[in-house]
Amino acid sequence: MSLVEIHPDSNFPIQNLPYGIFSTAENPSPRAGARLGDFVIDLAMLDEENAFGKHFGFFADASLNRFMAAGRGVWREIRQRLIRLAGEEQASLKKEALRPIHDAQMHLPVHIGDYTDFYASREHAMNVGVMFRGRENALMPNWLHLPVGYHGRASSVVLSGTDVVRPRGQVKPKDAPPEFIASRQLDFELEMGFFVGTGNDLGKPIAVEDARDHIFGMVLLNDWSARDIQAWEYQPLGPFLAKNFATSISPWVVTMDALEPFRVAGPGQDPAPLPYLGSDSANGLDITLEVTLQSARMDAPQIISRSNMKYLYWGLEQMLAHHTVTGCNMRPGDLCGTGTISGPTEDSYGSLLELTWRGEKPIALPGGESRTFLQDGDTITMKGYCQGDGYRIGFGEVMGKILPPK
Ligand code: MN
């Protein structure tokens, strides 16, 4: 007899069991939980009661880092135990160990030491390249040979629901000197993020065939971007202030073990990558993604993009192998973004830059409004899920609202 009813459309059936950090009014200490339907399983409480057969201790931490560092063997052991506890042994769970989600305050799940953002969608790279450099030079000569990325800013990674203040910065109007303004081209980027579980020692790269064992799980990620600031500053070293003011992530980390059944072939890589990057076989993940926009005046959100993680040209394992091939050390809890996930059709583009083609084709919204870039009061929400046979492995959502500049 199950206490927890799971609707077939729920993002959080027993096959998922993602991890997060939560607190409650009775126990304000942030601690680890696993999501099941509309409930949070209090892992710190289970661990105290020895429900895992031995005491791990790390579930009482305010981040998942020590759990992530414990390695894939421990991740699997815990997951197998939780599947039994959430399923056939659910009656043995104490009522207090199962908290309704509306009683839970969510926190950033991971202490993120470093954040890296890639640029792994060929469609996105093409679209941006065509806009900024013209069709002939759209894809840079390196793009098909390596997963392009840049080192981002970990301090401004925020949890879903955190407001985003419109940044100010330097922009360069055409035929006029640079000026200092509040960004007029504030944008979102539809991405997925993956967390490093076990890291590597400085000087010892993670081989592409071992990369899978080092990736703990994934979240939805919105890499907010100020396009006018970006256009002026990005050469020659890449984005700097245009992307360092906020990056939003969803609160539940979906494990790679839960995502395993949704691996698919990628779009195919030609030319074949150098051997250290492996091949793209079963590199893709079939994750349905959507973006909605709701202005301050709208009653309900409007879908403005539908995409899928499977469109990405580069796989997560390739990104991690490339990142560490110099000997760069990754640490538990490091976050990597995939880059904007754009699909092949105009309704599947993962940013307003592409959806409105740099502002040339405004999006019509209900109530007579239109958008080229984000206005103050706009809320962007991203959702994602894998569709199984009669169940969904979902990510929930990542949401953020734009506030006027300070
Ligand atoms: Mn990005």
Boltz pocket constraint, residues with backbone or C-beta under 6 A from the ligand:
constraints:
  - pocket:
      binder: B
      contacts: [[A, 117], [A, 118], [A, 189], [A, 191], [A, 223], [A, 337], [A, 339], [A, 340]]
      max_distance: 6.0
